Amino acid sequence: MVRRSRPWTVLTVVILVVTTVVFCTQSLLFAIMPECQFHRFTGWHCPGCGARRAIMLMARGEWWQALRMNALLLLGGLVCLILLLRQVLLEWRKGGAVLPWRRRHTVLLVSLFLGFGILRNIPVAPFTWLAPLPLR
Amino acid sequence: MMKDEWFYSLAGTQNGPTKLDELRVLLQSGQLSRESLVWRQGMGDWAPASAVAELWEKPVVADVPTAVSPMTFSTPASSSMPVPPVPMVAPQLQAWQMGIVPQSGLAIASLVCGILGILMCYVNALGALPAVICGHMALRRIRESELPMAGRGMAIAGLIMGYLGLLFQIGIVAIIVFAFSNKLIPTPP
């Protein structure tokens, strides 16, 4: 019998477990985490800034406010979730799932992260919408 | 009866002959795309893989043979070299014969860690370092694998994200050290 490896299933389970733990312990976790040192010393927002606030707002059910804090995390996370579910379904139905990855996907991914990190620091509308706000 | 000998174009070079099953594996692993040109005796001209229905039919899984020759990627110059039979069929080879191409788990891990490393603000190294390690391991494993393994592009993407994360980490550490050494911020008592 052929033993099949299911890396996408393993990855999805790990992500679900970690996400559950983070959501359940967020008040403790975020209390001990210091503020973003990159923002503190430069005044700029890195691509990850606002992620902590976004997670806290998602836990409260305030999805629109969470999107405002870090749109890349929410929209990118949604796309990743759909892709993961697709891969897991294919792994169990067809015994294997290769996610095609071309050079243009790498270019898109890197451009997205760097572009988001640069655009959210432009102090002109509509780019200011990408910058996170202090949590009230 | 037409021979099961296919030729394909890769990076501007003609490759083959290869069997239909091997060509299907190349397509599934991503080494060939749907736009890659293929040809077999009987076809009028080279055609994109997407236009050849045979390549997308589900392969018929025959009884596992007791002896099978390993897959070869031969160029026209080396296509006459004999291939010795393999006495036992390894489980990985069985899976390959059924059209299941594995995707490197290390490549997937590299990409995921690389993305997390960029998002982790001032502790980028926590994600970036595993991304770089897994990326290099994945590329080596894919390169040394006797059977086709998918994930090279993903491993490269993970490496790029990992190195970017390490760059950010080095940058933020340098900024903090500069700020402290120039007394731009008060040092703790």
Interface residues (C-beta under 8 A of the other chain):
Chain A: V2 R3 R4 S5 P7 W8 V10 L11 C36 Q37 F38 H39 F41 T42 C46 P47 G48 C49 A51 L73 K94 G95 G96 A97 V98 L99 P100 W101 R102 R103 H105 T106 L109 V110 F113 L114
Chain B: Q28 S29 G30 S33 P91 Q94 A95 M98 I100 V101 P102 Q103 S104 G105 I108 A109 V112 I115 I118 L119 M120 C121 Y122 A150 G151 G153 M154 I156 A157 I160 M161 L164 F168 I172 I175 I176 A179 I185
